[in-house]
Amino acid sequence: MDHIVTVQDAVTAFADFMEPTDVELDAIDAEMPVIRAEMELLDAQIITIDRTPCELDERRIRRARRRVLAAHRDHVNGLDGQAGGAA
C-alpha cells in the first residue's frame, strides 16, 4: 500500500522573494486611484443587476465611468515622465 503524503512545507513556506518588492508596492500605490474608481463603477453596476436602472442609477454609472476614464488618464499621464511609462 502506498501512502499519500502532502508536501506541507512546500505549500505553506514563505520566502523573502515571495513578498512584493518596494517597487511593486509603489506601483500599486500609484494605481490606487484607478482601482478605487473601477470599484465605484462596479458598485454602481452591481446595484442595478436585479432591477431596471432608474435615472439616478444611470447618472451614477455615467459619473463612475467618467471617473474611471479620468483616473486612467491621470495615471498614464503621471507615468509619462518615468521610464517605460508609455502604455
PyMOL Python script that loads the backbone (N, CA, C, O; Angstrom):
from pymol import cmd

cmd.read_pdbstr("""\
ATOM      1  N   MET A   1       0.852  -1.173   0.000  1.00  0.00           N
ATOM      2  CA  MET A   1       0.000   0.000   0.000  1.00  0.00           C
ATOM      3  C   MET A   1       0.896   1.234   0.000  1.00  0.00           C
ATOM      4  O   MET A   1       1.814   1.346   0.812  1.00  0.00           O
ATOM      5  N   ASP A   2       0.619   2.165  -0.924  1.00  0.00           N
ATOM      6  CA  ASP A   2       1.360   3.420  -0.979  1.00  0.00           C
ATOM      7  C   ASP A   2       0.616   4.461  -0.168  1.00  0.00           C
ATOM      8  O   ASP A   2      -0.609   4.569  -0.233  1.00  0.00           O
ATOM      9  N   HIS A   3       1.374   5.219   0.592  1.00  0.00           N
ATOM     10  CA  HIS A   3       0.778   6.282   1.394  1.00  0.00           C
ATOM     11  C   HIS A   3       0.841   7.598   0.617  1.00  0.00           C
ATOM     12  O   HIS A   3       1.849   7.916  -0.014  1.00  0.00           O
ATOM     13  N   ILE A   4      -0.231   8.336   0.677  1.00  0.00           N
ATOM     14  CA  ILE A   4      -0.270   9.646   0.045  1.00  0.00           C
ATOM     15  C   ILE A   4       0.157  10.660   1.091  1.00  0.00           C
ATOM     16  O   ILE A   4      -0.453  10.776   2.153  1.00  0.00           O
ATOM     17  N   VAL A   5       1.199  11.380   0.777  1.00  0.00           N
ATOM     18  CA  VAL A   5       1.755  12.333   1.726  1.00  0.00           C
ATOM     19  C   VAL A   5       1.739  13.719   1.092  1.00  0.00           C
ATOM     20  O   VAL A   5       2.105  13.874  -0.073  1.00  0.00           O
ATOM     21  N   THR A   6       1.320  14.716   1.848  1.00  0.00           N
ATOM     22  CA  THR A   6       1.346  16.082   1.336  1.00  0.00           C
ATOM     23  C   THR A   6       2.704  16.692   1.585  1.00  0.00           C
ATOM     24  O   THR A   6       3.434  16.295   2.494  1.00  0.00           O
ATOM     25  N   VAL A   7       3.020  17.651   0.769  1.00  0.00           N
ATOM     26  CA  VAL A   7       4.271  18.377   0.915  1.00  0.00           C
ATOM     27  C   VAL A   7       3.927  19.711   1.563  1.00  0.00           C
ATOM     28  O   VAL A   7       3.902  20.746   0.896  1.00  0.00           O
ATOM     29  N   GLN A   8       3.665  19.681   2.854  1.00  0.00           N
ATOM     30  CA  GLN A   8       3.178  20.851   3.569  1.00  0.00           C
ATOM     31  C   GLN A   8       4.176  22.002   3.546  1.00  0.00           C
ATOM     32  O   GLN A   8       3.777  23.154   3.375  1.00  0.00           O
ATOM     33  N   ASP A   9       5.451  21.719   3.712  1.00  0.00           N
ATOM     34  CA  ASP A   9       6.440  22.792   3.746  1.00  0.00           C
ATOM     35  C   ASP A   9       6.495  23.543   2.419  1.00  0.00           C
ATOM     36  O   ASP A   9       6.627  24.767   2.404  1.00  0.00           O
ATOM     37  N   ALA A  10       6.396  22.830   1.328  1.00  0.00           N
ATOM     38  CA  ALA A  10       6.476  23.481   0.021  1.00  0.00           C
ATOM     39  C   ALA A  10       5.248  24.349  -0.252  1.00  0.00           C
ATOM     40  O   ALA A  10       5.342  25.353  -0.957  1.00  0.00           O
ATOM     41  N   VAL A  11       4.115  23.970   0.297  1.00  0.00           N
ATOM     42  CA  VAL A  11       2.886  24.714   0.041  1.00  0.00           C
ATOM     43  C   VAL A  11       2.796  25.958   0.916  1.00  0.00           C
ATOM     44  O   VAL A  11       2.387  27.018   0.443  1.00  0.00           O
ATOM     45  N   THR A  12       3.169  25.841   2.173  1.00  0.00           N
ATOM     46  CA  THR A  12       2.962  26.945   3.108  1.00  0.00           C
ATOM     47  C   THR A  12       4.215  27.749   3.412  1.00  0.00           C
ATOM     48  O   THR A  12       4.153  28.740   4.140  1.00  0.00           O
ATOM     49  N   ALA A  13       5.326  27.345   2.877  1.00  0.00           N
ATOM     50  CA  ALA A  13       6.560  28.074   3.177  1.00  0.00           C
ATOM     51  C   ALA A  13       6.563  29.416   2.452  1.00  0.00           C
ATOM     52  O   ALA A  13       6.208  29.500   1.276  1.00  0.00           O
ATOM     53  N   PHE A  14       6.964  30.448   3.158  1.00  0.00           N
ATOM     54  CA  PHE A  14       7.060  31.778   2.567  1.00  0.00           C
ATOM     55  C   PHE A  14       8.513  32.200   2.589  1.00  0.00           C
ATOM     56  O   PHE A  14       9.185  32.127   3.618  1.00  0.00           O
ATOM     57  N   ALA A  15       8.974  32.630   1.464  1.00  0.00           N
ATOM     58  CA  ALA A  15      10.346  33.107   1.359  1.00  0.00           C
ATOM     59  C   ALA A  15      10.321  34.600   1.072  1.00  0.00           C
ATOM     60  O   ALA A  15       9.287  35.145   0.686  1.00  0.00           O
ATOM     61  N   ASP A  16      11.446  35.254   1.257  1.00  0.00           N
ATOM     62  CA  ASP A  16      11.526  36.689   1.024  1.00  0.00           C
ATOM     63  C   ASP A  16      11.160  37.054  -0.412  1.00  0.00           C
ATOM     64  O   ASP A  16      10.568  38.106  -0.656  1.00  0.00           O
ATOM     65  N   PHE A  17      11.510  36.193  -1.357  1.00  0.00           N
ATOM     66  CA  PHE A  17      11.242  36.521  -2.757  1.00  0.00           C
ATOM     67  C   PHE A  17       9.751  36.474  -3.090  1.00  0.00           C
ATOM     68  O   PHE A  17       9.350  36.933  -4.159  1.00  0.00           O
ATOM     69  N   MET A  18       8.932  35.936  -2.207  1.00  0.00           N
ATOM     70  CA  MET A  18       7.501  35.854  -2.465  1.00  0.00           C
ATOM     71  C   MET A  18       6.767  37.130  -2.046  1.00  0.00           C
ATOM     72  O   MET A  18       5.625  37.336  -2.457  1.00  0.00           O
ATOM     73  N   GLU A  19       7.381  37.972  -1.258  1.00  0.00           N
ATOM     74  CA  GLU A  19       6.780  39.225  -0.826  1.00  0.00           C
ATOM     75  C   GLU A  19       6.920  40.271  -1.919  1.00  0.00           C
ATOM     76  O   GLU A  19       7.889  40.238  -2.678  1.00  0.00           O
ATOM     77  N   PRO A  20       5.979  41.192  -2.016  1.00  0.00           N
ATOM     78  CA  PRO A  20       6.121  42.252  -3.018  1.00  0.00           C
ATOM     79  C   PRO A  20       7.296  43.163  -2.677  1.00  0.00           C
ATOM     80  O   PRO A  20       7.567  43.452  -1.511  1.00  0.00           O
ATOM     81  N   THR A  21       7.969  43.597  -3.704  1.00  0.00           N
ATOM     82  CA  THR A  21       9.103  44.489  -3.506  1.00  0.00           C
ATOM     83  C   THR A  21       8.598  45.913  -3.292  1.00  0.00           C
ATOM     84  O   THR A  21       7.418  46.200  -3.496  1.00  0.00           O
ATOM     85  N   ASP A  22       9.488  46.789  -2.885  1.00  0.00           N
ATOM     86  CA  ASP A  22       9.118  48.186  -2.699  1.00  0.00           C
ATOM     87  C   ASP A  22       8.642  48.813  -4.008  1.00  0.00           C
ATOM     88  O   ASP A  22       7.720  49.629  -4.014  1.00  0.00           O
ATOM     89  N   VAL A  23       9.270  48.431  -5.103  1.00  0.00           N
ATOM     90  CA  VAL A  23       8.879  48.965  -6.411  1.00  0.00           C
ATOM     91  C   VAL A  23       7.456  48.512  -6.760  1.00  0.00           C
ATOM     92  O   VAL A  23       6.658  49.299  -7.268  1.00  0.00           O
ATOM     93  N   GLU A  24       7.147  47.252  -6.487  1.00  0.00           N
ATOM     94  CA  GLU A  24       5.804  46.751  -6.764  1.00  0.00           C
ATOM     95  C   GLU A  24       4.763  47.431  -5.875  1.00  0.00           C
ATOM     96  O   GLU A  24       3.667  47.743  -6.339  1.00  0.00           O
ATOM     97  N   LEU A  25       5.091  47.659  -4.616  1.00  0.00           N
ATOM     98  CA  LEU A  25       4.172  48.355  -3.722  1.00  0.00           C
ATOM     99  C   LEU A  25       3.957  49.794  -4.157  1.00  0.00           C
ATOM    100  O   LEU A  25       2.845  50.314  -4.063  1.00  0.00           O
ATOM    101  N   ASP A  26       5.021  50.445  -4.636  1.00  0.00           N
ATOM    102  CA  ASP A  26       4.884  51.808  -5.151  1.00  0.00           C
ATOM    103  C   ASP A  26       3.987  51.843  -6.382  1.00  0.00           C
ATOM    104  O   ASP A  26       3.194  52.768  -6.558  1.00  0.00           O
ATOM    105  N   ALA A  27       4.119  50.825  -7.234  1.00  0.00           N
ATOM    106  CA  ALA A  27       3.274  50.754  -8.429  1.00  0.00           C
ATOM    107  C   ALA A  27       1.807  50.573  -8.041  1.00  0.00           C
ATOM    108  O   ALA A  27       0.921  51.164  -8.659  1.00  0.00           O
ATOM    109  N   ILE A  28       1.557  49.765  -7.029  1.00  0.00           N
ATOM    110  CA  ILE A  28       0.184  49.575  -6.554  1.00  0.00           C
ATOM    111  C   ILE A  28      -0.360  50.875  -5.986  1.00  0.00           C
ATOM    112  O   ILE A  28      -1.503  51.242  -6.256  1.00  0.00           O
ATOM    113  N   ASP A  29       0.455  51.575  -5.196  1.00  0.00           N
ATOM    114  CA  ASP A  29       0.024  52.864  -4.633  1.00  0.00           C
ATOM    115  C   ASP A  29      -0.288  53.875  -5.728  1.00  0.00           C
ATOM    116  O   ASP A  29      -1.243  54.644  -5.620  1.00  0.00           O
ATOM    117  N   ALA A  30       0.520  53.870  -6.780  1.00  0.00           N
ATOM    118  CA  ALA A  30       0.301  54.812  -7.880  1.00  0.00           C
ATOM    119  C   ALA A  30      -0.990  54.492  -8.628  1.00  0.00           C
ATOM    120  O   ALA A  30      -1.625  55.382  -9.194  1.00  0.00           O
ATOM    121  N   GLU A  31      -1.369  53.227  -8.627  1.00  0.00           N
ATOM    122  CA  GLU A  31      -2.562  52.811  -9.369  1.00  0.00           C
ATOM    123  C   GLU A  31      -3.826  52.786  -8.509  1.00  0.00           C
ATOM    124  O   GLU A  31      -4.904  52.487  -9.022  1.00  0.00           O
ATOM    125  N   MET A  32      -3.722  53.087  -7.234  1.00  0.00           N
ATOM    126  CA  MET A  32      -4.878  53.036  -6.332  1.00  0.00           C
ATOM    127  C   MET A  32      -6.041  53.924  -6.776  1.00  0.00           C
ATOM    128  O   MET A  32      -7.186  53.487  -6.655  1.00  0.00           O
ATOM    129  N   PRO A  33      -5.823  55.144  -7.283  1.00  0.00           N
ATOM    130  CA  PRO A  33      -6.984  55.922  -7.754  1.00  0.00           C
ATOM    131  C   PRO A  33      -7.757  55.216  -8.869  1.00  0.00           C
ATOM    132  O   PRO A  33      -8.983  55.306  -8.928  1.00  0.00           O
ATOM    133  N   VAL A  34      -7.053  54.526  -9.736  1.00  0.00           N
ATOM    134  CA  VAL A  34      -7.712  53.772 -10.809  1.00  0.00           C
ATOM    135  C   VAL A  34      -8.498  52.613 -10.214  1.00  0.00           C
ATOM    136  O   VAL A  34      -9.634  52.355 -10.611  1.00  0.00           O
ATOM    137  N   ILE A  35      -7.897  51.924  -9.271  1.00  0.00           N
ATOM    138  CA  ILE A  35      -8.563  50.781  -8.634  1.00  0.00           C
ATOM    139  C   ILE A  35      -9.824  51.242  -7.909  1.00  0.00           C
ATOM    140  O   ILE A  35     -10.873  50.607  -8.013  1.00  0.00           O
ATOM    141  N   ARG A  36      -9.720  52.340  -7.180  1.00  0.00           N
ATOM    142  CA  ARG A  36     -10.893  52.857  -6.458  1.00  0.00           C
ATOM    143  C   ARG A  36     -12.009  53.274  -7.420  1.00  0.00           C
ATOM    144  O   ARG A  36     -13.184  52.998  -7.175  1.00  0.00           O
ATOM    145  N   ALA A  37     -11.634  53.937  -8.510  1.00  0.00           N
ATOM    146  CA  ALA A  37     -12.632  54.366  -9.494  1.00  0.00           C
ATOM    147  C   ALA A  37     -13.306  53.158 -10.135  1.00  0.00           C
ATOM    148  O   ALA A  37     -14.516  53.176 -10.364  1.00  0.00           O
ATOM    149  N   GLU A  38     -12.542  52.114 -10.427  1.00  0.00           N
ATOM    150  CA  GLU A  38     -13.129  50.916 -11.009  1.00  0.00           C
ATOM    151  C   GLU A  38     -14.042  50.210 -10.011  1.00  0.00           C
ATOM    152  O   GLU A  38     -15.058  49.631 -10.396  1.00  0.00           O
ATOM    153  N   MET A  39     -13.680  50.257  -8.730  1.00  0.00           N
ATOM    154  CA  MET A  39     -14.544  49.671  -7.703  1.00  0.00           C
ATOM    155  C   MET A  39     -15.862  50.439  -7.592  1.00  0.00           C
ATOM    156  O   MET A  39     -16.918  49.831  -7.422  1.00  0.00           O
ATOM    157  N   GLU A  40     -15.807  51.768  -7.686  1.00  0.00           N
ATOM    158  CA  GLU A  40     -17.034  52.566  -7.647  1.00  0.00           C
ATOM    159  C   GLU A  40     -17.939  52.235  -8.833  1.00  0.00           C
ATOM    160  O   GLU A  40     -19.156  52.129  -8.682  1.00  0.00           O
ATOM    161  N   LEU A  41     -17.336  52.072 -10.013  1.00  0.00           N
ATOM    162  CA  LEU A  41     -18.114  51.703 -11.189  1.00  0.00           C
ATOM    163  C   LEU A  41     -18.749  50.332 -10.996  1.00  0.00           C
ATOM    164  O   LEU A  41     -19.924  50.138 -11.305  1.00  0.00           O
ATOM    165  N   LEU A  42     -17.985  49.402 -10.495  1.00  0.00           N
ATOM    166  CA  LEU A  42     -18.514  48.065 -10.253  1.00  0.00           C
ATOM    167  C   LEU A  42     -19.654  48.098  -9.241  1.00  0.00           C
ATOM    168  O   LEU A  42     -20.665  47.419  -9.423  1.00  0.00           O
ATOM    169  N   ASP A  43     -19.500  48.877  -8.183  1.00  0.00           N
ATOM    170  CA  ASP A  43     -20.574  49.014  -7.198  1.00  0.00           C
ATOM    171  C   ASP A  43     -21.837  49.585  -7.836  1.00  0.00           C
ATOM    172  O   ASP A  43     -22.941  49.110  -7.570  1.00  0.00           O
ATOM    173  N   ALA A  44     -21.673  50.595  -8.671  1.00  0.00           N
ATOM    174  CA  ALA A  44     -22.840  51.201  -9.336  1.00  0.00           C
ATOM    175  C   ALA A  44     -23.509  50.193 -10.267  1.00  0.00           C
ATOM    176  O   ALA A  44     -24.734  50.182 -10.388  1.00  0.00           O
ATOM    177  N   GLN A  45     -22.727  49.361 -10.916  1.00  0.00           N
ATOM    178  CA  GLN A  45     -23.304  48.358 -11.817  1.00  0.00           C
ATOM    179  C   GLN A  45     -23.976  47.235 -11.035  1.00  0.00           C
ATOM    180  O   GLN A  45     -25.014  46.723 -11.455  1.00  0.00           O
ATOM    181  N   ILE A  46     -23.395  46.851  -9.908  1.00  0.00           N
ATOM    182  CA  ILE A  46     -23.975  45.783  -9.091  1.00  0.00           C
ATOM    183  C   ILE A  46     -25.343  46.190  -8.563  1.00  0.00           C
ATOM    184  O   ILE A  46     -26.249  45.361  -8.475  1.00  0.00           O
ATOM    185  N   ILE A  47     -25.495  47.457  -8.214  1.00  0.00           N
ATOM    186  CA  ILE A  47     -26.772  47.936  -7.689  1.00  0.00           C
ATOM    187  C   ILE A  47     -27.900  47.679  -8.684  1.00  0.00           C
ATOM    188  O   ILE A  47     -29.033  47.408  -8.286  1.00  0.00           O
ATOM    189  N   THR A  48     -27.593  47.764  -9.964  1.00  0.00           N
ATOM    190  CA  THR A  48     -28.639  47.645 -10.989  1.00  0.00           C
ATOM    191  C   THR A  48     -28.796  46.230 -11.550  1.00  0.00           C
ATOM    192  O   THR A  48     -29.539  46.035 -12.512  1.00  0.00           O
ATOM    193  N   ILE A  49     -28.126  45.261 -10.979  1.00  0.00           N
ATOM    194  CA  ILE A  49     -28.198  43.899 -11.526  1.00  0.00           C
ATOM    195  C   ILE A  49     -29.615  43.341 -11.470  1.00  0.00           C
ATOM    196  O   ILE A  49     -30.088  42.761 -12.447  1.00  0.00           O
ATOM    197  N   ASP A  50     -30.289  43.504 -10.352  1.00  0.00           N
ATOM    198  CA  ASP A  50     -31.583  42.849 -10.176  1.00  0.00           C
ATOM    199  C   ASP A  50     -32.778  43.780 -10.360  1.00  0.00           C
ATOM    200  O   ASP A  50     -33.893  43.457  -9.948  1.00  0.00           O
ATOM    201  N   ARG A  51     -32.546  44.917 -10.970  1.00  0.00           N
ATOM    202  CA  ARG A  51     -33.658  45.833 -11.205  1.00  0.00           C
ATOM    203  C   ARG A  51     -33.374  46.673 -12.447  1.00  0.00           C
ATOM    204  O   ARG A  51     -32.247  46.722 -12.938  1.00  0.00           O
ATOM    205  N   THR A  52     -34.392  47.313 -12.929  1.00  0.00           N
ATOM    206  CA  THR A  52     -34.227  48.228 -14.044  1.00  0.00           C
ATOM    207  C   THR A  52     -33.624  49.531 -13.518  1.00  0.00           C
ATOM    208  O   THR A  52     -34.143  50.114 -12.566  1.00  0.00           O
ATOM    209  N   PRO A  53     -32.540  49.985 -14.127  1.00  0.00           N
ATOM    210  CA  PRO A  53     -31.903  51.213 -13.619  1.00  0.00           C
ATOM    211  C   PRO A  53     -32.829  52.418 -13.764  1.00  0.00           C
ATOM    212  O   PRO A  53     -33.437  52.635 -14.812  1.00  0.00           O
ATOM    213  N   CYS A  54     -32.919  53.187 -12.696  1.00  0.00           N
ATOM    214  CA  CYS A  54     -33.677  54.430 -12.752  1.00  0.00           C
ATOM    215  C   CYS A  54     -32.729  55.541 -13.217  1.00  0.00           C
ATOM    216  O   CYS A  54     -31.547  55.294 -13.455  1.00  0.00           O
ATOM    217  N   GLU A  55     -33.239  56.731 -13.340  1.00  0.00           N
ATOM    218  CA  GLU A  55     -32.416  57.858 -13.805  1.00  0.00           C
ATOM    219  C   GLU A  55     -31.226  58.093 -12.887  1.00  0.00           C
ATOM    220  O   GLU A  55     -30.130  58.387 -13.365  1.00  0.00           O
ATOM    221  N   LEU A  56     -31.418  57.972 -11.592  1.00  0.00           N
ATOM    222  CA  LEU A  56     -30.329  58.159 -10.638  1.00  0.00           C
ATOM    223  C   LEU A  56     -29.243  57.104 -10.824  1.00  0.00           C
ATOM    224  O   LEU A  56     -28.054  57.418 -10.766  1.00  0.00           O
ATOM    225  N   ASP A  57     -29.647  55.855 -11.047  1.00  0.00           N
ATOM    226  CA  ASP A  57     -28.685  54.782 -11.294  1.00  0.00           C
ATOM    227  C   ASP A  57     -27.878  55.045 -12.558  1.00  0.00           C
ATOM    228  O   ASP A  57     -26.662  54.856 -12.583  1.00  0.00           O
ATOM    229  N   GLU A  58     -28.568  55.483 -13.604  1.00  0.00           N
ATOM    230  CA  GLU A  58     -27.881  55.765 -14.862  1.00  0.00           C
ATOM    231  C   GLU A  58     -26.865  56.886 -14.696  1.00  0.00           C
ATOM    232  O   GLU A  58     -25.758  56.810 -15.228  1.00  0.00           O
ATOM    233  N   ARG A  59     -27.241  57.930 -13.956  1.00  0.00           N
ATOM    234  CA  ARG A  59     -26.296  59.034 -13.703  1.00  0.00           C
ATOM    235  C   ARG A  59     -25.114  58.555 -12.870  1.00  0.00           C
ATOM    236  O   ARG A  59     -23.973  58.941 -13.125  1.00  0.00           O
ATOM    237  N   ARG A  60     -25.384  57.715 -11.875  1.00  0.00           N
ATOM    238  CA  ARG A  60     -24.315  57.190 -11.031  1.00  0.00           C
ATOM    239  C   ARG A  60     -23.316  56.381 -11.868  1.00  0.00           C
ATOM    240  O   ARG A  60     -22.106  56.498 -11.674  1.00  0.00           O
ATOM    241  N   ILE A  61     -23.813  55.574 -12.784  1.00  0.00           N
ATOM    242  CA  ILE A  61     -22.943  54.766 -13.641  1.00  0.00           C
ATOM    243  C   ILE A  61     -22.159  55.663 -14.594  1.00  0.00           C
ATOM    244  O   ILE A  61     -20.965  55.445 -14.802  1.00  0.00           O
ATOM    245  N   ARG A  62     -22.812  56.668 -15.175  1.00  0.00           N
ATOM    246  CA  ARG A  62     -22.096  57.588 -16.078  1.00  0.00           C
ATOM    247  C   ARG A  62     -20.978  58.317 -15.341  1.00  0.00           C
ATOM    248  O   ARG A  62     -19.863  58.429 -15.849  1.00  0.00           O
ATOM    249  N   ARG A  63     -21.283  58.815 -14.136  1.00  0.00           N
ATOM    250  CA  ARG A  63     -20.255  59.514 -13.355  1.00  0.00           C
ATOM    251  C   ARG A  63     -19.107  58.577 -13.006  1.00  0.00           C
ATOM    252  O   ARG A  63     -17.942  58.970 -13.058  1.00  0.00           O
ATOM    253  N   ALA A  64     -19.434  57.341 -12.650  1.00  0.00           N
ATOM    254  CA  ALA A  64     -18.391  56.372 -12.304  1.00  0.00           C
ATOM    255  C   ALA A  64     -17.522  56.051 -13.516  1.00  0.00           C
ATOM    256  O   ALA A  64     -16.306  55.913 -13.386  1.00  0.00           O
ATOM    257  N   ARG A  65     -18.138  55.932 -14.695  1.00  0.00           N
ATOM    258  CA  ARG A  65     -17.354  55.682 -15.916  1.00  0.00           C
ATOM    259  C   ARG A  65     -16.421  56.847 -16.216  1.00  0.00           C
ATOM    260  O   ARG A  65     -15.274  56.645 -16.616  1.00  0.00           O
ATOM    261  N   ARG A  66     -16.918  58.074 -16.019  1.00  0.00           N
ATOM    262  CA  ARG A  66     -16.066  59.247 -16.241  1.00  0.00           C
ATOM    263  C   ARG A  66     -14.909  59.279 -15.247  1.00  0.00           C
ATOM    264  O   ARG A  66     -13.793  59.660 -15.601  1.00  0.00           O
ATOM    265  N   ARG A  67     -15.176  58.879 -14.003  1.00  0.00           N
ATOM    266  CA  ARG A  67     -14.100  58.829 -13.008  1.00  0.00           C
ATOM    267  C   ARG A  67     -13.040  57.792 -13.386  1.00  0.00           C
ATOM    268  O   ARG A  67     -11.844  58.022 -13.208  1.00  0.00           O
ATOM    269  N   VAL A  68     -13.487  56.662 -13.904  1.00  0.00           N
ATOM    270  CA  VAL A  68     -12.531  55.626 -14.329  1.00  0.00           C
ATOM    271  C   VAL A  68     -11.660  56.152 -15.458  1.00  0.00           C
ATOM    272  O   VAL A  68     -10.439  55.995 -15.432  1.00  0.00           O
ATOM    273  N   LEU A  69     -12.286  56.779 -16.450  1.00  0.00           N
ATOM    274  CA  LEU A  69     -11.518  57.319 -17.569  1.00  0.00           C
ATOM    275  C   LEU A  69     -10.540  58.395 -17.107  1.00  0.00           C
ATOM    276  O   LEU A  69      -9.395  58.438 -17.558  1.00  0.00           O
ATOM    277  N   ALA A  70     -10.995  59.262 -16.207  1.00  0.00           N
ATOM    278  CA  ALA A  70     -10.123  60.325 -15.700  1.00  0.00           C
ATOM    279  C   ALA A  70      -8.974  59.741 -14.881  1.00  0.00           C
ATOM    280  O   ALA A  70      -7.841  60.212 -14.974  1.00  0.00           O
ATOM    281  N   ALA A  71      -9.263  58.726 -14.086  1.00  0.00           N
ATOM    282  CA  ALA A  71      -8.205  58.103 -13.281  1.00  0.00           C
ATOM    283  C   ALA A  71      -7.177  57.420 -14.174  1.00  0.00           C
ATOM    284  O   ALA A  71      -5.974  57.513 -13.928  1.00  0.00           O
ATOM    285  N   HIS A  72      -7.653  56.734 -15.213  1.00  0.00           N
ATOM    286  CA  HIS A  72      -6.719  56.104 -16.165  1.00  0.00           C
ATOM    287  C   HIS A  72      -5.867  57.174 -16.857  1.00  0.00           C
ATOM    288  O   HIS A  72      -4.654  57.019 -16.995  1.00  0.00           O
ATOM    289  N   ARG A  73      -6.513  58.253 -17.287  1.00  0.00           N
ATOM    290  CA  ARG A  73      -5.787  59.335 -17.943  1.00  0.00           C
ATOM    291  C   ARG A  73      -4.718  59.917 -17.017  1.00  0.00           C
ATOM    292  O   ARG A  73      -3.567  60.086 -17.419  1.00  0.00           O
ATOM    293  N   ASP A  74      -5.099  60.217 -15.793  1.00  0.00           N
ATOM    294  CA  ASP A  74      -4.149  60.785 -14.838  1.00  0.00           C
ATOM    295  C   ASP A  74      -3.017  59.820 -14.530  1.00  0.00           C
ATOM    296  O   ASP A  74      -1.863  60.225 -14.386  1.00  0.00           O
ATOM    297  N   HIS A  75      -3.353  58.544 -14.432  1.00  0.00           N
ATOM    298  CA  HIS A  75      -2.321  57.541 -14.146  1.00  0.00           C
ATOM    299  C   HIS A  75      -1.316  57.437 -15.297  1.00  0.00           C
ATOM    300  O   HIS A  75      -0.105  57.408 -15.076  1.00  0.00           O
ATOM    301  N   VAL A  76      -1.831  57.381 -16.520  1.00  0.00           N
ATOM    302  CA  VAL A  76      -0.937  57.266 -17.682  1.00  0.00           C
ATOM    303  C   VAL A  76      -0.121  58.548 -17.855  1.00  0.00           C
ATOM    304  O   VAL A  76       1.071  58.485 -18.155  1.00  0.00           O
ATOM    305  N   ASN A  77      -0.748  59.700 -17.672  1.00  0.00           N
ATOM    306  CA  ASN A  77      -0.011  60.949 -17.800  1.00  0.00           C
ATOM    307  C   ASN A  77       1.036  61.099 -16.714  1.00  0.00           C
ATOM    308  O   ASN A  77       2.081  61.706 -16.948  1.00  0.00           O
ATOM    309  N   GLY A  78       0.778  60.558 -15.529  1.00  0.00           N
ATOM    310  CA  GLY A  78       1.751  60.599 -14.447  1.00  0.00           C
ATOM    311  C   GLY A  78       2.935  59.686 -14.722  1.00  0.00           C
ATOM    312  O   GLY A  78       4.031  59.921 -14.213  1.00  0.00           O
ATOM    313  N   LEU A  79       2.724  58.645 -15.526  1.00  0.00           N
ATOM    314  CA  LEU A  79       3.806  57.720 -15.845  1.00  0.00           C
ATOM    315  C   LEU A  79       4.651  58.186 -17.011  1.00  0.00           C
ATOM    316  O   LEU A  79       5.712  57.612 -17.256  1.00  0.00           O
ATOM    317  N   ASP A  80       4.216  59.222 -17.751  1.00  0.00           N
ATOM    318  CA  ASP A  80       4.955  59.657 -18.932  1.00  0.00           C
ATOM    319  C   ASP A  80       6.375  60.071 -18.597  1.00  0.00           C
ATOM    320  O   ASP A  80       7.288  59.856 -19.395  1.00  0.00           O
ATOM    321  N   GLY A  81       6.572  60.654 -17.439  1.00  0.00           N
ATOM    322  CA  GLY A  81       7.915  61.103 -17.070  1.00  0.00           C
ATOM    323  C   GLY A  81       8.814  59.991 -16.589  1.00  0.00           C
ATOM    324  O   GLY A  81      10.019  60.195 -16.442  1.00  0.00           O
ATOM    325  N   GLN A  82       8.252  58.801 -16.336  1.00  0.00           N
ATOM    326  CA  GLN A  82       9.034  57.686 -15.833  1.00  0.00           C
ATOM    327  C   GLN A  82       9.450  56.786 -16.975  1.00  0.00           C
ATOM    328  O   GLN A  82       8.832  56.782 -18.040  1.00  0.00           O
ATOM    329  N   ALA A  83      10.501  56.024 -16.742  1.00  0.00           N
ATOM    330  CA  ALA A  83      10.983  55.092 -17.768  1.00  0.00           C
ATOM    331  C   ALA A  83       9.956  53.988 -17.982  1.00  0.00           C
ATOM    332  O   ALA A  83       9.469  53.390 -17.022  1.00  0.00           O
ATOM    333  N   GLY A  84       9.632  53.722 -19.229  1.00  0.00           N
ATOM    334  CA  GLY A  84       8.695  52.667 -19.551  1.00  0.00           C
ATOM    335  C   GLY A  84       7.266  53.003 -19.205  1.00  0.00           C
ATOM    336  O   GLY A  84       6.439  52.099 -19.079  1.00  0.00           O
ATOM    337  N   GLY A  85       6.949  54.266 -19.049  1.00  0.00           N
ATOM    338  CA  GLY A  85       5.628  54.662 -18.618  1.00  0.00           C
ATOM    339  C   GLY A  85       4.585  54.682 -19.708  1.00  0.00           C
ATOM    340  O   GLY A  85       3.390  54.684 -19.413  1.00  0.00           O
ATOM    341  N   ALA A  86       5.000  54.697 -20.955  1.00  0.00           N
ATOM    342  CA  ALA A  86       4.025  54.740 -22.030  1.00  0.00           C
ATOM    343  C   ALA A  86       3.326  53.396 -22.125  1.00  0.00           C
ATOM    344  O   ALA A  86       3.961  52.362 -22.336  1.00  0.00           O
ATOM    345  N   ALA A  87       2.020  53.425 -21.968  1.00  0.00           N
ATOM    346  CA  ALA A  87       1.275  52.162 -22.011  1.00  0.00           C
ATOM    347  C   ALA A  87       0.466  52.054 -23.266  1.00  0.00           C
ATOM    348  O   ALA A  87      -0.225  51.056 -23.471  1.00  0.00           O
TER     349      ALA A  87
END
""", "prot")
cmd.dss("prot")
cmd.show_as("cartoon", "prot")
cmd.util.cbc("prot")
cmd.orient("prot")
